[in-house]
Each structure stands twice: as C-alpha cells, then as structure tokens.
Amino acid sequence: MRSVRVHRRAILDLTEGTALDVTVVKGGALAPEHRARWASLQLENPEFASPFFRPEFTASVAAVRDDVFVAQIRSGGGVAGFFPFQRTRLGFGYPVGGGRSNYQGAVVQPGLEWEAKSLIRACGLRTYAFHHMLGSQRAFGPHEASRSPSSLIDVSEGYDSYVAGRRAAGSEIVAQTERKSRKLEREIGQVRFEPESTDHALLRLLMHWKSDHYIRTGRIDQFSIAWNVALIEHIHRTTGPDFSGMLSVLRAGDRVAALAFGMRSRDTWHYWFPTYDRELASYSPGVILLLRITQEAARRGMRAVDLGKDDAVYKTRFRTGVIEVAEGHVVPSSSIGALVRFQTGCVAVARRTPLAGPLRAARSQLRLRVGRGARA
C-alpha cells in the first residue's frame, strides 16, 4: 500500500532541538525491516513488555479493521519509534484495538522525547483519546484527566518466591485457592490445566459465557461486535516466540470449569478475557485457573502475569505491584478542545444521574431476554 507522508518536521526532539520526521502507513503495510525494528525496541525496553506493544498485536487489529495506521518516527536517518492508532473518517484518533487495548503509547528508543500535540497533528488527527496510556509516557502527561492502577503479578523470582511474598504480605489467597481446588477435585472430578489450547470450540464457549456475563451485568457485549470476534480468533491462531494468543482451560473431570483468553509476549502473560462455569462458582474456578496460569508463567521463566486495570477484589489480592495507566485527550485545536470538554462533561453528568442505574438494569434485562429468544 502507498504510504502517506504528513507534516514533515512537525515534531521536535526536545532533548536535542532537532526535527523528527514522521511517516504514516497503513497498519498492515509495515515493511519487514520496520516490523523487526519495532520488535527490537519492544524487547530492549522493559517498559514495553506487554504484548499490546508488540507489532503483532497492531497487525492483528489491522487484519480485521481498515482504519489502523502506524506513525514511523525517524531521527538521524533511522527509525526511532512507532506510534500505532486508529483514525475515523472525520480524523478522530483512538488506540489500536479501541476498548480492547489495555496498554497504549508510542514504542520509542530510550531518551527520545517529543510533544504529544505535535505527534497527533503529524498523524493527521484532530484529537486522540486514550484510556490506558502508559503512565511513563511523559509526552502525554499534560493531557491526562485521571490515572488508575493496572495490577501485575511478578513471577520473575519463581513461583515459590511469589507464594512466599503473598504469605509475608498477610494474604491467604494462594492457600485458600489451593483448598478450593482440592474441594473441586473431590466433589466434581480430577482438576486438569491446559495452558495453551488450540480448540476453536472452547474459544467459542468462552465467548458465549462472556456474552452472557456482559448482558447480565448491563455492559456492552463485546462478542456481539463482529470485528472483536474476528480479532480474538486471529490472535488465537497467532503463535510465535515473542507473541502468541493464549487460550487456557481448567477442567474438573470431563467438565470445563473455567477459561481464560489472553496474549503473551516473551516475558509477560496478559490475562485478558477470563470466565467460568457459573454452576461451579462456589469453587472459584476462575481464580484456580489464574493461579495455574501464574505457576505456568513462572515455570516458563516469564517475568509477569498482567491482570489489567480495574478494582476487582481478586486482582488486589493476587497482585504484587501495579503499573499506572492514564485516561485523557490530546487536542491540537482549541476549538475542537472545547467540543471535547463539553462532550466529556455530558457523559460525566449522565453517569451521575439517578436514572443511570435503573436504565442500565433495564437494558441488561432486555438484552438477556432478546439473547435467550435468539438462542431458543
């Protein structure tokens, strides 16, 4: 595909005061040497350990969407970084993967600094909205509205060290989970763990269980959106030493008790879409599966299991640390900025209204009934 060069010398290297050249290409059109350069930048910097920063993730999204682009940032004649994004027809920018993206940012060589507004303008964007921006990306700092912790399980010293650390912190989560695993085995059947299944029927079962959960809790059903399904299926088929889809299965006897779909880079396993058989909820099969994933990651010599951003109780009990991620907007134009602030304010007011809860509950019941009728 033809590359599009925009706003040459639009970005200034703040460390040296020299111009940086930006070239924007379609997400699926990166040359092999540029993918290799991106991969090397990701591997060299622990800050970008997440599989969301791998070129394979952007390529996977580009395989199922036609609005994915990558800005190549050049300095001193060489490629110094990559900034992937999605762009609407009206020029509004979003992270690659949209709401499915749990880490965002520009993958750049150490020491390279720039102004976010200039980068967004050079990408041909009117705005760029982010919700899981890596907190260490200083260029986006002035545009943050809020920050949240993303939970992490450090297994770099091995599983036994992790368990000892949880015990020393006063947490009984590992011991409690092992007791529930033994109870599940006694009462239902032998507990077996498969870290990396290629069974597409199991992937479909996971999507079905997750859809029921989204509908039941009044959230948007991510698996009613065709490109989301296509993305997960594409990543599930992707395997390699530095990036793979990971469908993990916990069985009790002949019964599937829990499933989790995620991704891994060379040293980070991202725990992305977990779910479980609700009839077995009293055994906590989901957390049993998470503990087995943690053991497997340690056995493989990986650095961490990343649980993502939210305040779920089990995440706070399992985690050993957090990574700060930010939400906000980059708006180069002052007129567009006023519109974005107005829209953000309206959304915030709508979320606070007393009717918000009942409306979400009614929507949930309607979706559940429609879903049951469609499956009947």
C-alpha positions in Angstrom: 0.0 0.0 0.0 1.1 3.6 -0.6 2.5 5.3 2.5 1.2 8.8 3.3 3.8 11.4 4.4 2.3 14.1 6.6 3.8 17.2 8.3 7.5 16.6 7.8 9.5 18.2 10.6 6.2 18.6 12.6 7.8 17.1 15.7 10.7 18.5 17.6 13.1 16.2 19.6 13.0 18.0 22.9 16.4 16.6 24.0 18.4 17.9 21.1 16.2 20.5 19.5 16.3 18.7 16.1 13.5 17.8 13.8 11.9 14.4 13.7 10.4 13.0 10.5 7.0 11.3 10.7 5.7 8.9 8.1 2.2 7.4 8.4 1.5 4.0 6.8 -1.5 1.6 6.9 -1.2 -0.8 9.8 -0.8 -3.8 7.6 1.7 -2.2 5.3 4.8 -2.1 7.5 7.9 -3.3 5.8 9.6 -6.4 7.3 12.6 -4.3 8.4 10.3 -1.8 10.2 8.5 -4.7 12.0 11.9 -6.0 13.0 12.9 -2.6 14.3 9.7 -2.3 16.3 10.2 -5.7 17.7 13.7 -4.9 18.8 12.6 -1.7 20.5 9.9 -3.6 22.4 12.3 -6.3 23.5 15.0 -3.9 24.6 12.9 -1.8 27.0 11.0 -3.5 29.9 8.6 -0.6 29.9 7.1 -2.1 26.7 7.0 -5.7 28.0 3.2 -6.0 27.4 2.0 -7.9 24.3 -0.1 -4.9 23.5 3.2 -3.2 22.5 4.2 -5.9 20.1 3.9 -5.2 16.3 1.9 -8.5 16.0 -0.9 -7.0 18.1 -1.3 -4.0 15.8 -1.0 -6.3 12.8 -3.8 -8.5 14.2 -6.1 -5.5 14.6 -5.2 -4.3 11.1 -6.1 -7.7 9.7 -9.7 -7.2 10.8 -10.1 -3.4 10.5 -9.2 -1.0 7.7 -8.7 2.1 9.9 -5.4 1.1 11.6 -2.3 3.3 10.9 1.3 3.4 12.2 3.4 6.6 12.5 7.1 5.9 12.0 9.2 8.4 13.8 12.6 8.9 12.3 15.6 10.6 13.9 19.1 10.9 12.5 18.3 8.9 9.4 17.0 5.9 11.4 13.6 4.8 12.7 13.5 5.8 16.4 9.9 4.8 17.2 6.4 3.7 16.2 3.0 5.1 17.2 0.0 2.9 16.2 -3.5 4.3 16.2 -7.0 4.1 14.7 -8.4 7.0 12.7 -12.1 7.7 11.9 -13.2 9.3 8.6 -13.6 12.6 10.5 -10.0 12.4 11.7 -10.5 11.4 15.3 -7.9 9.1 16.7 -8.1 6.2 19.1 -5.7 3.5 20.4 -5.3 0.4 18.3 -7.9 -2.1 19.4 -10.1 0.6 20.9 -11.7 -0.5 24.2 -9.9 -3.9 24.0 -6.5 -2.2 24.3 -5.1 -2.4 27.9 -1.9 -0.6 27.2 -1.2 2.3 24.9 1.7 4.6 23.9 4.5 5.1 21.4 7.2 2.5 21.3 10.3 4.6 21.0 14.0 4.3 21.7 15.3 5.4 25.1 15.8 9.2 25.5 13.6 10.3 22.6 11.2 13.0 23.7 8.6 14.9 21.8 5.4 16.9 22.2 2.2 14.9 22.1 0.2 17.6 20.3 2.8 17.7 17.5 2.8 14.0 17.1 -1.0 13.9 16.9 -1.1 16.7 14.4 1.6 15.0 12.3 -0.6 11.9 12.3 -3.3 13.9 10.7 -5.6 13.6 13.7 -8.0 16.2 15.1 -7.9 14.5 18.5 -6.5 11.4 20.2 -8.5 9.9 23.1 -6.6 7.4 25.3 -7.8 5.3 28.3 -4.8 3.0 29.1 -1.9 5.2 28.3 1.4 4.0 29.9 1.9 6.4 32.8 5.7 6.7 32.0 4.9 8.3 28.6 5.8 11.9 29.7 4.6 13.5 26.4 1.0 12.6 27.2 1.2 13.7 30.9 -0.2 17.3 30.2 -3.2 15.7 28.6 -4.2 13.2 31.3 -7.5 13.5 33.1 -7.0 10.7 35.5 -4.8 7.7 36.4 -5.6 4.2 37.5 -3.5 1.2 38.6 -3.1 -1.9 36.4 -2.4 -5.0 38.5 0.7 -7.1 38.0 1.9 -10.5 39.4 5.7 -10.6 39.5 7.0 -14.1 39.0 10.5 -13.2 37.9 11.9 -14.9 41.0 9.9 -18.0 40.5 6.5 -19.3 41.8 7.7 -20.3 45.3 9.1 -16.8 45.8 5.7 -15.3 44.7 3.8 -17.6 47.2 6.2 -16.7 50.0 5.8 -13.0 49.2 2.0 -13.2 49.4 2.2 -15.0 52.7 4.6 -12.4 54.0 2.2 -9.7 53.0 -0.5 -11.3 55.1 -2.5 -12.7 52.2 -4.1 -16.1 52.3 -5.3 -16.0 48.7 -2.9 -18.8 47.5 -3.7 -21.2 50.3 -7.5 -20.5 50.0 -7.4 -21.1 46.3 -5.5 -24.4 46.7 -8.1 -25.6 49.2 -10.9 -24.8 46.8 -9.0 -26.7 44.1 -8.8 -29.8 46.2 -12.5 -29.5 47.1 -13.4 -29.1 43.4 -11.4 -32.3 42.6 -13.0 -34.3 45.4 -16.6 -33.3 44.6 -16.6 -32.8 40.8 -13.6 -34.6 39.3 -9.8 -34.5 38.6 -8.6 -31.0 38.1 -6.6 -30.6 34.9 -5.0 -27.5 33.5 -4.2 -26.8 29.8 -2.2 -23.6 29.4 -2.5 -23.2 25.6 -5.4 -24.8 23.8 -5.9 -24.6 20.0 -9.5 -25.8 20.3 -11.8 -23.3 18.5 -14.9 -24.8 20.1 -13.5 -23.9 23.5 -12.9 -20.3 22.3 -16.5 -20.1 21.2 -17.6 -21.4 24.6 -15.5 -18.6 26.2 -17.2 -16.0 24.1 -20.6 -17.4 24.9 -20.0 -17.3 28.6 -18.6 -13.8 28.4 -21.5 -12.6 26.4 -23.9 -13.9 29.0 -21.9 -12.1 31.6 -21.9 -8.8 29.7 -25.7 -9.0 29.2 -26.4 -10.0 32.8 -24.4 -7.0 34.2 -25.7 -4.4 31.7 -22.5 -3.9 29.9 -21.8 -3.8 26.1 -21.5 -7.4 24.8 -18.0 -7.3 23.3 -18.7 -10.5 21.4 -21.8 -9.2 19.7 -19.4 -7.0 17.7 -18.1 -8.8 14.6 -14.6 -7.3 14.5 -14.0 -8.1 18.2 -14.7 -11.8 17.5 -12.5 -11.7 14.4 -9.7 -10.1 16.3 -9.8 -12.7 19.1 -9.9 -15.5 16.6 -7.0 -14.0 14.7 -4.9 -13.7 17.8 -5.8 -17.2 18.9 -4.3 -18.5 15.6 -1.1 -16.5 16.1 1.8 -18.3 17.6 5.5 -17.4 17.9 8.3 -17.0 20.5 7.6 -13.3 21.1 3.8 -13.1 20.7 1.0 -15.8 21.0 -2.7 -16.0 21.7 -3.2 -18.0 24.9 -6.5 -19.9 25.5 -6.1 -21.6 28.9 -8.5 -24.2 30.2 -9.3 -25.6 33.7 -11.3 -28.9 33.7 -12.9 -30.8 36.6 -13.4 -34.3 35.4 -14.8 -34.1 31.9 -16.3 -30.7 32.7 -14.9 -27.3 31.6 -14.8 -25.3 34.8 -13.1 -22.1 33.6 -11.5 -20.5 30.6 -9.2 -17.5 30.0 -8.1 -16.0 26.8 -5.1 -13.7 26.7 -1.8 -13.0 25.0 1.8 -13.3 25.8 5.0 -11.5 24.8 8.3 -13.1 25.5 8.1 -12.4 29.2 4.6 -11.0 30.0 1.4 -13.0 30.0 -1.7 -10.8 29.7 -4.8 -12.2 31.5 -7.4 -10.6 29.2 -10.8 -12.4 29.0 -11.4 -14.8 31.9 -14.7 -16.6 32.5 -16.1 -19.7 34.3 -19.0 -22.1 34.6 -21.4 -20.2 36.9 -22.8 -23.5 38.3 -19.3 -24.1 39.8 -19.0 -20.6 41.3 -18.7 -21.8 44.9 -15.4 -23.4 44.0 -13.9 -20.2 42.5 -12.7 -22.0 39.3 -11.7 -18.7 37.8 -9.1 -17.9 40.5 -7.9 -21.5 40.4 -7.2 -21.1 36.7 -5.4 -17.8 37.4 -3.2 -19.5 39.9 -2.3 -22.2 37.5 -1.5 -19.6 34.8 0.7 -17.9 37.3 2.5 -21.2 38.0 2.9 -21.8 34.3 4.3 -18.3 33.6 6.9 -18.8 36.4 7.8 -22.3 35.0 8.4 -20.8 31.6 10.8 -18.2 33.1 8.5 -15.3 32.3 8.6 -12.0 34.2 4.9 -11.3 35.0 1.3 -12.0 34.6 -0.6 -8.8 33.9 -4.2 -8.6 35.2 -5.2 -5.3 33.6 -6.9 -2.3 35.0 -9.9 -2.5 37.3 -10.6 -2.7 41.0 -11.7 -6.4 41.2 -11.0 -7.8 44.6 -9.2 -10.9 43.4 -6.8 -8.7 41.4 -5.8 -6.7 44.5 -5.3 -9.9 46.5 -3.2 -11.7 43.8 -1.1 -8.7 42.6 2.4 -7.9 43.8 2.5 -4.4 42.1 0.8 -2.0 39.7 1.6 -0.1 36.6 0.0 3.4 36.3 -2.2 3.9 33.2 -3.8 7.2 32.3 -7.0 8.4 30.6 -7.3 11.7 28.7 -7.4 13.5 25.3 -4.8 15.2 23.1 -6.4 18.0 21.2 -4.2 20.2 19.0 -7.0 22.6 18.1 -8.6 24.9 20.7 -12.0 24.8 19.0 -12.1 21.0 18.9 -10.9 21.0 22.5 -13.9 23.0 23.7 -16.2 20.4 22.0 -14.4 17.5 23.6 -14.6 19.1 27.0 -18.4 19.6 26.5 -18.9 16.0 25.4 -16.8 14.7 28.3 -18.9 16.8 30.7 -22.2 15.5 29.3 -21.0 11.9 29.7 -19.9 12.5 33.3 -23.3 14.1 34.2 -25.2 11.2 32.5 -23.2 8.7 34.6 -24.1 10.5 37.8 -27.8 10.9 37.2 -30.1 8.8 39.5 -31.6 7.2 36.4 -28.3 5.8 35.2 -28.5 2.6 37.3 -32.1 1.7 36.5 -31.6 2.4 32.8 -28.5 0.1 32.8 -30.5 -2.6 34.6 -33.5 -2.3 32.2 -31.1 -2.5 29.2 -29.5 -5.6 30.7 -32.8 -7.4 31.2 -33.9 -6.5 27.6 -30.6 -7.8 26.2 -30.9 -11.0 28.2 -34.4 -11.7 27.0 -33.5 -11.0 23.4 -30.5 -13.2 23.7 -32.5 -16.1 25.1 -35.1 -15.7 22.4 -32.4 -15.7 19.7 -30.9 -19.0 21.1 -34.3 -20.7 21.5 
